[in-house]
Amino acid sequence: MSLYPTLFRKLLMPAYEIVKGKGLLKYIDEYQGHLNWDRAQLESHQWMALTKLLHHAYTTTSFYHDTWSKVGISDIREIKNLNDFYQLPLITKNDIQLHYNDLISNKFTGNIRKSTGGSTGQPFHFEYNIESNTRREAVMWRGYGWLGAGLGEKTLYLWGADVGEKSVLKSIKNNLYHGFYNRKILNSFAMNKDNMRNYTNEVNKFKPTALVSYVNPLFELAKFIIEHKINIYQPMTILTGAEPLYPHQRDIIKQAFNCPVYDTFGCREFMLMSAECQQEQNLHINADHLVVETINAQGQSITSQSGDLAITDLYNYGMPLIRYLNGDRATLIESACSCGNPLPIMQSVDGRKLDIIKTPSGKTIPGELFPHLFKEFNAIHRFQIRQSKIDSLDILIVENSPLDEATKTKILSEINKYAQQELSIKFSVVTNIPLTVSGKHRVTICEI
């Protein structure tokens, strides 16, 4: 076992923090301590943090003051419990774009400004204060830590690279920075079927304790390893994120690397929202840092069924995001996990709201249907479902081998079990399916 994580945690990082004045270790210890709490303690902590945030947002931003006043809130003390909180208006990306400056607290300057291309490719901007950034890093390291990829562990990231050309000085600085954290970054955007051998060589050369990756690049690499019978170095743990991890993908990745594979879930606006426990059973929500809800079509907060995610960052005081719909869907449940982790459970991540296919009569087909369906056909290397009209569906396919009519008939039959013959379905064989601007593979895209 490497001594570097201990050296990093006890000596190098404290020295670094003295220079930078960051305080990350303090917050990691704080959040780690919360795992010893019971549910009542977590709920009490969450409510106290939430009431402070609500008062701050109401008194220091014109957006929340005006928006909540319109629904009858004249004093923030009128919000006495979570049920009252669930009556506050939801906010969307469009609200943020239209009222950007009104959402920024007049008590905070020098916020960190971030952007994301999102699923549609339209740039989306938001901000958070410096302490919020440190806290979200601490929450991430806690989740990664209980899965064996914590601070200082030798970790290989198959992840997106920075956009644009880097200067020699910038490259040297990045290499030193990543070396300090004991990690190596491989650019998932640049990986293709012609250079995968280079990536397996890098894994074998680096010999990581942990591997962290986008789902689809790692899935493709795992299939390559199995197909070519490559002797690959076995990490102690693998963490996936940024995209849904389907059971058949987990199985292939496990087979290739012969180690546990754990799912994590987050988004750029909040970083890590939940991470699986070591039982590979449930995603545990960072409820001591966020309020995470699921919302039905009527705008009501629900549990035990799939809904749109509404998230509140308890510590973003620079630009509070309160009951923010980020475009993802999930299922939350009330029961506790047998692993002993007291954080509440996200039973499943159900894709993005935009991933749901619609029919003229109002039926919906969840995007999760298609990975489970298409994995059964060896002729299909990659696919994407696109809907630009309410009565039609385009299926783009990159072939391993020619797709015969019998396979097409089987696919149509399965889809029509849910579409009831309402959709005109067209197959198109393509040579490549482009990734999104953030380097991810969209399984379904609904443009209506």
C-alpha positions in Angstrom: 0.0 0.0 0.0 1.3 3.4 -1.0 2.4 5.9 1.7 1.7 8.9 -0.5 -2.0 9.4 0.5 -1.0 9.6 4.2 1.9 11.9 3.4 -0.3 14.0 1.2 -3.1 14.3 3.8 -0.8 14.9 6.8 2.0 16.9 5.4 1.8 18.1 1.8 -1.8 19.3 1.7 -1.6 21.2 5.0 1.5 23.0 3.8 -0.2 23.8 0.5 -3.3 25.1 2.3 -1.2 27.4 4.5 0.1 29.0 1.2 -3.3 29.1 -0.5 -5.5 29.7 2.5 -8.1 27.3 1.2 -9.3 25.3 4.1 -10.3 22.2 2.1 -9.1 19.7 4.8 -11.3 21.3 7.4 -14.4 20.8 5.3 -13.5 17.3 4.4 -13.2 16.4 8.1 -16.5 18.3 8.8 -18.4 16.4 6.1 -16.7 13.1 7.0 -17.9 13.5 10.6 -21.5 13.8 9.3 -21.4 10.1 8.3 -21.5 9.3 12.0 -24.8 11.2 12.4 -28.2 9.6 12.4 -31.0 10.7 10.1 -32.5 13.2 12.6 -29.1 14.9 13.0 -28.7 15.2 9.2 -32.2 16.6 8.8 -31.7 19.1 11.5 -28.4 20.2 10.0 -29.9 20.5 6.6 -32.9 22.6 7.8 -30.7 25.0 9.8 -28.4 25.5 6.7 -31.5 26.0 4.5 -33.1 28.6 6.7 -29.9 30.6 6.7 -29.7 30.4 2.9 -33.3 31.4 2.4 -32.9 34.5 4.6 -29.7 35.4 2.8 -31.3 34.9 -0.7 -34.4 36.9 0.3 -32.5 39.8 1.7 -29.5 40.1 -0.6 -30.9 39.2 -4.1 -33.7 41.1 -5.9 -34.7 38.0 -7.8 -35.7 35.9 -4.8 -37.2 38.8 -2.9 -39.4 39.7 -5.8 -40.3 36.2 -6.9 -41.2 35.0 -3.4 -43.1 38.2 -2.6 -45.3 37.5 -5.6 -46.4 34.2 -4.1 -47.2 35.8 -0.7 -44.0 35.6 1.2 -43.5 38.8 3.2 -41.3 37.4 5.9 -38.9 34.4 5.3 -39.9 33.1 8.8 -43.2 32.1 7.2 -41.3 29.1 5.8 -41.4 26.9 8.8 -40.6 23.4 7.4 -39.7 21.5 4.2 -43.4 21.3 3.2 -43.5 25.1 3.2 -40.2 25.2 1.3 -41.6 22.9 -1.4 -44.2 25.5 -2.2 -41.6 28.1 -3.3 -41.3 28.6 -7.0 -39.0 26.4 -9.0 -36.3 28.1 -11.2 -34.9 27.0 -14.5 -31.9 27.7 -16.7 -34.1 30.2 -18.6 -34.8 32.1 -15.4 -31.1 32.3 -14.7 -30.4 33.6 -18.2 -33.1 36.2 -18.0 -32.4 37.4 -14.5 -28.7 36.7 -14.1 -27.6 39.8 -12.3 -30.7 39.8 -10.0 -29.7 36.3 -8.8 -26.2 37.5 -7.6 -26.1 38.4 -3.9 -25.2 42.1 -3.3 -23.1 40.8 -0.3 -20.7 38.9 -2.5 -18.1 40.0 -5.1 -15.4 38.0 -6.7 -17.5 34.9 -7.3 -16.2 32.1 -9.5 -18.0 32.1 -12.8 -18.5 28.8 -14.6 -20.1 27.8 -17.9 -21.5 24.6 -19.3 -22.5 23.7 -22.8 -25.3 21.5 -21.5 -27.1 18.9 -23.5 -28.4 21.3 -26.1 -25.0 22.9 -26.7 -26.4 26.3 -25.7 -23.9 28.0 -23.3 -25.2 28.4 -19.7 -23.5 30.5 -17.1 -23.7 30.6 -13.3 -21.6 31.6 -10.3 -20.7 30.5 -6.8 -18.7 32.1 -4.0 -15.2 30.8 -3.1 -16.2 29.1 0.1 -18.9 27.2 -1.8 -16.3 26.0 -4.2 -14.2 24.6 -1.4 -17.2 22.9 0.2 -18.2 21.2 -3.0 -14.7 19.9 -3.5 -14.8 18.6 0.1 -18.0 16.8 -0.6 -16.6 15.3 -3.8 -13.5 14.0 -1.9 -15.7 12.5 0.8 -17.7 10.5 -1.8 -14.6 9.5 -3.8 -12.9 8.6 -0.5 -15.4 6.1 0.7 -15.0 4.4 -2.8 -11.2 4.3 -2.6 -10.4 7.3 -4.8 -9.8 9.9 -2.1 -7.2 12.6 -1.7 -3.7 11.5 -2.7 -4.7 8.1 -4.0 -3.0 7.2 -7.3 -5.8 7.9 -9.7 -6.1 7.8 -13.5 -8.8 10.0 -15.0 -10.3 9.2 -18.4 -12.0 12.5 -18.6 -12.6 15.6 -20.8 -9.6 17.8 -21.5 -9.4 21.6 -21.5 -10.5 23.3 -24.7 -7.9 25.1 -26.8 -4.1 24.9 -27.2 -2.1 25.0 -24.0 1.2 26.9 -23.8 4.3 25.0 -22.7 4.2 26.9 -19.3 0.6 25.9 -18.8 1.3 22.3 -19.7 4.1 22.2 -17.2 2.0 23.8 -14.5 -0.9 21.3 -15.1 1.5 18.3 -15.0 3.0 19.5 -11.7 -0.5 20.2 -10.2 -1.8 16.7 -11.2 1.4 15.1 -10.0 1.0 16.8 -6.7 -2.5 15.2 -6.4 -1.0 11.9 -7.5 -3.2 11.6 -10.6 -2.9 11.4 -14.4 -5.4 12.7 -16.9 -6.1 10.9 -20.2 -8.2 12.9 -22.7 -11.4 10.9 -23.4 -12.3 13.3 -26.2 -9.3 12.1 -28.2 -9.9 8.4 -27.8 -11.0 6.4 -30.8 -10.9 2.8 -32.1 -7.5 3.5 -33.8 -5.6 4.7 -30.7 -7.2 2.6 -27.8 -4.0 0.5 -27.6 -2.2 3.7 -26.5 -4.8 4.2 -23.7 -4.4 0.6 -22.4 -0.6 1.1 -22.5 -1.0 4.3 -20.3 -3.1 2.4 -17.8 -0.5 -0.4 -17.6 2.3 2.2 -17.3 0.7 4.3 -14.6 -0.7 1.4 -12.6 -3.5 3.4 -10.8 -5.0 2.5 -7.5 -8.3 4.1 -8.8 -9.7 4.8 -12.2 -12.3 7.6 -12.7 -14.0 8.0 -16.0 -16.9 9.1 -18.1 -19.1 6.0 -18.7 -19.0 5.6 -22.4 -15.3 6.0 -23.1 -14.5 3.5 -20.4 -17.2 1.1 -21.7 -15.7 1.3 -25.2 -12.2 0.8 -23.8 -13.4 -2.2 -21.8 -14.9 -3.8 -24.9 -11.6 -3.2 -26.7 -9.7 -4.9 -23.9 -12.0 -7.9 -23.9 -12.1 -8.3 -27.7 -8.3 -8.1 -28.0 -7.6 -10.1 -24.9 -5.3 -7.4 -23.5 -3.6 -8.0 -20.2 -4.7 -4.8 -18.4 -3.5 -3.5 -15.0 -6.2 -4.1 -12.3 -7.1 -1.0 -10.2 -8.5 -1.4 -6.7 -11.6 0.6 -7.7 -13.3 2.2 -10.6 -15.7 5.3 -10.4 -17.9 6.4 -13.3 -19.7 9.6 -13.7 -21.1 12.3 -16.1 -23.3 9.8 -17.9 -25.8 7.1 -16.7 -24.1 3.7 -16.0 -26.3 0.9 -17.3 -26.1 -2.6 -15.8 -24.7 -4.2 -19.0 -22.0 -1.5 -19.1 -21.0 -2.1 -15.5 -20.7 -5.8 -16.3 -18.4 -5.3 -19.2 -16.2 -2.8 -17.3 -16.0 -5.3 -14.4 -15.1 -8.1 -16.8 -12.3 -6.1 -18.4 -10.7 -4.6 -15.3 -11.6 -7.3 -12.8 -12.4 -4.8 -10.0 -15.5 -3.2 -8.4 -17.2 -0.5 -10.4 -19.1 2.3 -8.6 -21.4 4.9 -10.0 -21.4 8.6 -9.1 -23.8 11.4 -10.1 -23.4 15.1 -10.4 -23.5 18.1 -12.6 -21.4 21.1 -13.2 -23.7 23.4 -11.2 -23.2 21.4 -8.0 -20.4 18.9 -8.7 -21.0 15.6 -6.8 -24.7 15.1 -5.8 -24.6 11.4 -4.9 -22.2 8.4 -4.9 -22.8 4.7 -4.6 -21.9 2.8 -1.5 -19.5 0.0 -1.6 -22.3 -2.5 -1.8 -23.0 -1.1 -5.4 -26.6 -0.9 -4.1 -27.6 2.8 -3.8 -26.5 6.3 -4.6 -26.2 8.3 -1.4 -27.3 12.0 -1.7 -25.1 14.6 -0.1 -28.0 15.9 1.9 -25.7 17.8 4.3 -24.7 20.0 1.4 -27.7 20.0 -0.9 -31.5 19.7 -0.8 -32.4 17.3 -3.6 -36.1 16.8 -4.6 -37.9 15.1 -7.4 -40.8 16.9 -9.0 -43.8 15.5 -10.9 -45.6 17.0 -13.9 -47.8 19.0 -11.6 -44.8 20.6 -10.0 -45.2 18.7 -6.7 -42.3 17.3 -4.7 -42.5 13.4 -4.8 -40.7 10.3 -3.7 -40.6 6.7 -4.8 -41.3 7.6 -8.5 -39.3 9.2 -11.2 -39.3 12.9 -11.4 -37.5 16.0 -12.5 -34.6 16.9 -10.1 -34.8 20.2 -8.2 -31.6 21.0 -6.3 -30.7 23.6 -3.7 -27.1 24.3 -2.9 -27.1 25.1 0.8 -23.8 27.0 0.6 -23.8 28.9 -2.6 -24.2 32.4 -1.2 -22.7 34.2 -4.2 -25.5 33.2 -6.6 -28.1 31.1 -4.7 -29.6 28.3 -6.7 -32.8 27.4 -4.9 -35.2 24.7 -6.2 -33.3 24.7 -9.5 -34.4 22.3 -12.2 -31.1 21.1 -13.8 -32.8 18.9 -16.5 -32.0 15.5 -14.9 -34.5 12.9 -13.7 -34.1 10.5 -10.8 -36.0 8.4 -8.3 -35.6 9.1 -4.6 -36.7 6.7 -1.8 -37.3 7.1 1.9 -35.8 3.8 3.1 -32.4 3.5 4.7 -29.5 1.6 3.1 -28.1 -1.5 4.8 -24.5 -0.3 4.3 -24.8 2.0 7.3 -24.3 5.3 5.4 -26.9 7.6 6.9 -27.2 9.8 3.8 -30.5 9.4 1.9 -30.9 7.4 -1.2 -31.2 8.1 -4.9 -32.5 4.8 -6.1 -31.8 5.5 -9.7 -30.8 8.2 -12.2 -33.4 8.2 -14.9 -31.7 10.2 -17.6 -32.3 13.8 -18.7 -35.8 15.2 -19.1 -34.9 15.8 -22.8 -34.2 12.1 -23.2 -37.9 11.1 -23.0 -39.4 10.2 -26.3 -43.0 11.4 -26.9 -45.9 10.2 -29.1 -48.8 12.2 -30.6 -51.3 10.8 -28.1 -49.2 11.9 -25.1 -47.5 8.6 -24.3 -43.8 8.8 -23.2 -41.0 6.3 -23.7 -38.1 6.6 -21.2 -34.6 6.9 -22.7 -33.5 4.0 -20.6 -35.4 1.6 -22.9 -33.0 2.0 -25.7 -29.6 0.9 -24.1 -31.3 -2.2 -22.7 -32.8 -3.0 -26.1 -29.8 -2.3 -28.3 -27.3 -4.1 -26.2 -28.8 -7.4 -27.4 -27.7 -6.8 -31.0 -24.0 -7.5 -31.7 -24.3 -5.8 -35.1 -24.7 -2.4 -33.4 -21.6 -0.7 -32.2 -23.1 2.6 -31.2 -26.5 4.2 -31.6 -28.5 7.4 -31.0 -32.2 8.0 -31.0 -33.3 11.5 -32.3 -36.8 12.9 -32.3 -37.4 16.2 -34.1 -41.1 15.6 -34.9 -43.9 14.3 -32.6 -44.8 11.5 -35.0 -41.4 10.3 -36.0 -38.1 8.8 -34.7 -34.7 8.6 -36.3 -32.3 5.8 -35.2 -28.7 6.4 -36.0 -26.5 3.3 -36.0 -22.8 2.8 -36.3 -22.5 -0.9 -37.3 -20.1 -3.6 -36.2 -21.6 -5.7 -39.1 -24.4 -5.1 -41.5 -27.8 -4.7 -39.8 -30.2 -7.2 -41.4 -33.9 -6.8 -41.8 -34.7 -9.3 -39.2 -32.8 -7.3 -36.6 -34.6 -4.1 -37.7 -38.0 -5.9 -37.3 -37.1 -7.0 -33.8 -36.1 -3.5 -32.8 -39.3 -2.0 -34.3 -41.4 -4.6 -32.6 -39.9 -3.7 -29.1 -40.3 0.0 -29.6 -43.9 -0.3 -30.8 -44.8 -2.1 -27.6 -44.5 1.4 -26.1 -45.1 3.6 -29.1 -48.2 1.7 -30.2 -47.5 2.3 -33.9 -47.7 6.0 -33.4 -44.2 6.8 -34.6 -42.7 6.6 -38.0 -39.3 5.0 -37.4 -36.3 5.4 -39.7 -33.0 3.7 -39.5 -29.8 5.5 -40.7 -26.4 3.8 -40.8 -23.7 6.4 -40.1 -19.9 6.2 -39.7 -19.8 8.3 -36.5 -22.0 9.8 -33.9 -20.5 13.1 -32.6 -20.2 13.6 -28.8 -21.8 16.6 -27.2 -19.7 19.7 -26.6 -18.9 18.4 -23.1 -17.6 15.1 -24.5 -20.5 12.9 -23.7 -22.6 10.5 -25.7 -26.3 11.3 -25.8 -28.3 8.1 -26.1 -31.6 9.9 -26.9 -32.2 13.4 -28.1 -35.8 14.8 -28.1 -36.0 18.2 -29.8 -39.7 18.8 -29.2 
